Amino acid sequence: MAGEPALTHLDEQGHARMVDVSAKATTVREATARGRVAMLPATLALIVEGRIPKGDVLAVARVAGIMAAKRTPDLIPLCHPLPLSAVEVSLTPDHEASTVEVEATVRTAAPTGVEMEALTAVSVAALTVYDMCKAAERSIRIDAVRLVAKSGGKSGDFRAE
């Protein structure tokens, strides 16, 4: 349809393909994603007090998120392997909402962006919180995983409202 963006991950026959980014300029790119892990107040207290038997939930989830960002092309089909300059993952308990807020920021100097790496970092960090706490509570929810900002590249900057 007129006015719709072209599907870049499909060839002329409709087959999946990796986009050729070799002609694109290498620029500094950054993306930030967020999500949350919702749980009962008692489960959050166990995390904060360090009483989850599997260990320090927030520290392990932070490392898992960093590792996941680095492995994104192994997990998401057609993602380019990128030289990541930095991966920052934070997990912040919110006692009022009974959640752990997860945020990841990923940076690179490359011809394509790092949105998928930031989203993957948040998702795996949240999954790690679930895995480490599932014996205490099976009803933990992972919510609102989304891109909140990106900069660099031809499409410019984006900030979620």
C-alpha positions in Angstrom: 0.0 0.0 0.0 1.1 3.5 -0.7 2.7 5.3 2.2 3.5 2.1 4.2 7.2 1.4 4.9 8.9 -1.3 2.9 9.4 -4.7 4.7 13.2 -4.8 4.8 13.5 -8.3 6.1 11.9 -9.9 3.1 13.4 -10.3 -0.4 11.4 -10.0 -3.7 10.0 -13.5 -3.2 8.9 -12.9 0.3 11.7 -14.9 1.9 13.3 -13.8 5.1 16.7 -12.2 4.8 19.2 -10.3 6.9 19.2 -6.6 5.9 22.5 -5.5 4.3 23.8 -2.6 6.4 27.2 -2.4 4.8 26.4 0.9 3.0 25.1 2.5 6.2 27.2 5.0 8.1 28.8 3.8 11.4 27.4 6.1 14.1 27.1 6.0 17.8 23.7 4.5 18.7 22.0 4.0 22.0 18.7 2.4 23.1 17.0 2.2 26.4 14.2 -0.4 27.3 12.2 -0.9 30.4 9.9 -3.5 31.9 8.6 -4.5 35.3 8.3 -7.7 37.3 5.1 -7.6 39.5 4.8 -9.8 42.6 3.3 -10.0 46.0 4.8 -7.7 48.7 6.1 -10.7 50.6 8.1 -11.9 47.6 9.6 -8.4 47.1 10.6 -8.4 50.7 12.4 -11.7 50.3 14.3 -10.3 47.4 15.3 -7.0 49.1 16.2 -8.8 52.4 18.4 -11.3 50.5 16.3 -14.3 51.6 15.7 -16.0 48.2 17.5 -19.4 48.5 18.9 -19.2 45.0 21.0 -16.1 45.9 21.1 -12.3 45.2 18.3 -12.0 42.8 19.0 -8.4 41.6 22.8 -9.1 41.1 22.2 -12.3 39.1 19.4 -10.7 37.0 21.7 -7.8 36.2 24.4 -10.1 34.9 21.9 -12.2 33.0 20.6 -9.0 31.3 24.1 -8.0 30.3 24.9 -11.4 29.0 21.6 -11.5 27.0 22.3 -8.2 25.3 25.6 -9.6 24.1 23.9 -12.8 22.8 20.9 -11.1 21.1 21.9 -12.2 17.5 21.9 -15.8 18.8 18.3 -15.5 20.1 16.5 -13.2 17.6 16.6 -14.3 14.0 18.1 -11.8 11.5 19.7 -9.5 14.2 23.1 -8.3 13.3 26.0 -9.2 15.6 27.2 -5.8 16.9 30.3 -4.7 18.9 28.6 -3.4 22.0 30.4 -0.5 23.7 28.3 -0.6 26.9 25.4 -2.4 28.5 23.9 -1.1 31.7 21.1 -3.0 33.5 19.4 -1.7 36.6 16.8 -3.4 38.7 15.0 -1.2 41.2 12.6 -2.5 43.8 9.4 -0.4 44.0 7.7 -1.2 47.4 4.6 0.9 46.7 3.8 -0.9 43.4 5.3 -4.3 44.6 7.5 -4.5 41.5 11.1 -4.7 40.4 11.6 -2.1 37.7 14.1 -3.2 35.1 15.9 -0.8 32.7 18.7 -1.5 30.2 20.7 0.9 28.1 22.9 -0.4 25.3 25.4 1.6 23.2 27.4 0.8 20.1 29.2 2.5 17.2 27.8 0.5 14.3 25.7 0.8 11.1 22.5 -0.4 12.8 20.8 0.1 16.1 20.7 -1.6 19.5 17.0 -1.6 20.3 16.7 -5.4 20.2 19.7 -5.7 22.5 18.1 -3.4 25.1 14.8 -5.2 24.9 16.5 -8.6 25.2 18.4 -7.4 28.2 15.3 -6.3 30.0 13.4 -9.5 29.0 16.1 -11.9 30.2 16.7 -9.9 33.4 13.0 -10.1 34.2 12.9 -13.8 33.4 15.8 -14.3 35.7 13.9 -12.6 38.5 11.0 -14.9 37.9 13.2 -18.0 37.8 15.0 -17.2 41.0 11.7 -16.4 42.8 9.2 -18.9 41.4 9.5 -21.2 44.4 8.3 -18.3 46.6 5.5 -17.2 44.2 4.3 -18.7 40.9 2.0 -15.7 40.1 4.8 -13.3 39.3 4.1 -11.3 36.2 6.4 -9.7 33.7 4.8 -6.5 32.3 5.3 -3.5 30.1 8.5 -4.5 28.3 9.0 -1.7 25.8 11.5 0.6 24.1 11.6 4.0 25.8 14.4 5.8 23.9 16.8 5.4 21.0 19.3 7.7 19.4 21.6 7.7 16.4 21.2 6.4 12.9 19.2 7.7 9.9 15.8 7.5 11.6 17.0 9.8 14.4 15.9 10.0 18.0 12.8 8.4 19.6 11.4 9.0 23.1 8.3 7.2 24.3 5.6 9.3 25.8 
